[in-house]
Amino acid sequence: MPFTTGPIENTGNQPANAARVRVKILNITGGTLTGVVRVFRLNGTRQIISSTNFSVNANASTLITRNLGGTPFEYEVEILPNQNGGLFSVYGLTAANQIITAQRVLHSELTQIR
């Protein structure tokens, strides 16, 4: 089942606005979890910034970090796994690699999409 963060505002953040986004993927299945993470810029129109395939072994985790292509005013992350059994979280990161807590999206906060 695919998920989205929905639009994330990227202005006025402390300590700075996001330059990158990090997706944490935890596979709680007995097999390999694969899929795609897509990042979109939402400055007036929805434009894809990156599309990254992932593969996570059973009962393991990984991180995917992608540039936002500058500092867009808004962005969105879609996570499209090949099966159920993954837990995901998304964090905005500053250029200095600091997590922006206001841009933290936990698994329970992601919206299921079709």
HELIX and SHEET records of a PDB file:
HELIX    1   1 HIS A  107  GLU A  109  5                                   3    
SHEET    1   A 4 ILE A   8  GLU A   9  0                                        
SHEET    2   A 4 GLU A  74  PRO A  81 -1                                        
SHEET    3   A 4 PHE A   3  THR A   4 -1                                        
SHEET    4   A 4 THR A 111  GLN A 112 -1                                        
SHEET    1   B 4 ILE A   8  GLU A   9  0                                        
SHEET    2   B 4 GLU A  74  PRO A  81 -1                                        
SHEET    3   B 4 LEU A  33  ARG A  41 -1                                        
SHEET    4   B 4 GLN A  47  VAL A  56 -1                                        
SHEET    1   C 4 SER A  61  ASN A  67  0                                        
SHEET    2   C 4 ARG A  20  ASN A  27 -1                                        
SHEET    3   C 4 GLY A  86  LEU A  93 -1                                        
SHEET    4   C 4 ILE A  99  VAL A 105 -1                                        
END                                                                             
